[in-house]
């Protein structure tokens, strides 16, 4: 299992490029626990109250859903981070036969 990169909250507070890179690393792992943890790290880096105001997600709800957020919550969080979710095909080796 892949390990998450070292987390430095100050680096991610107001830097959408750094946030996207960090979250893409987590997403590429395919590990739902690691992905949820990475999103939670980003929320905490923003500050819970500040993030709650920016995202429109109730602060108390943010504390409760940290381990298993709904997709709608994830989308709101990504928009509040000023990043977007995108999908690309997985590159698999070509088998010649």
N, C-alpha and C positions, 0 to 999 in steps of 0.2 A: 504494500500500500504506500502511495506517495505521501510525503509529509508536506504540510503547508510551509510557505516561506515565513521567515521571522517577521512578525508584525510590528510596525512602527506607526502608531496612530497619528503622530504629527505629520508624517509624509502623506497621509491619505485624507486629511481633513477637508481640504479645498482643492484637490487635484484630480479632476475626472480622468485624466490619462492614467495616473497611478492607480486609481480605483479600478478602472477597466482592466488594467494589466493584472492586478491582484485577483479580481473576480474571475477573469478568464483562466488563470492558473487553476483556481479551485474548480471551475466548471469543466476544464479539460480532464480532471481526475476521474470524473464520473461518480464520485463518492458523495452521496446526498448529505451525509453528516458533515463532511469537509466544506461543502458548498454552503450549507446553512451556517456553519461556524464563520466562514469568510464574510457572509452578508452581515452576521451579527457583529463581527469585528468592525465592519464599515459603519454600522449604526452607532456603535460605541465611540468610534473615532470622531463622528460628527457631534457627539453629545446627545443624549437621549431627548432632552427637552427641545433643543434646536432642531434635531431630526424630526421629531414629532410635529413641530410647527411646519417645517418645510414639506413633509410628505403628506400631512393630513391624517396620519395614523395615530390613534390614541396612544399616549405614552405607556399607560398601564398594559395595553394590549401588546405593545412591543416587548415588554418584559415577559409576558406569558407565552408568546409564540416563538421564542428564540430557537427552539429545537426543531419545530415542524411548521413553518409558515405556509399559508395558503398561497397559491400562485398569484392571486390578485394583490396580496401583500408584498410579494417579491417584486412584482411589476411596479407598484407604487414606490418601493424602496429604490429600485434602480433608477427610476425617473428623478427621485429626490437626490440621487448621487450624480445626476446629470450624465448618466450613461444609458445605453440601450442594450437590450438583449438581441442577439442575432444567432442564426443557426447556419452551420456549414457542414458539408458532407465530411465524413471521416475518410481519410486517405488509407486505403487498404492496398497491400501489395498485389500486383497483377500476377495471376497464375497462368502461365502458358502451358498448354497441355496437349 
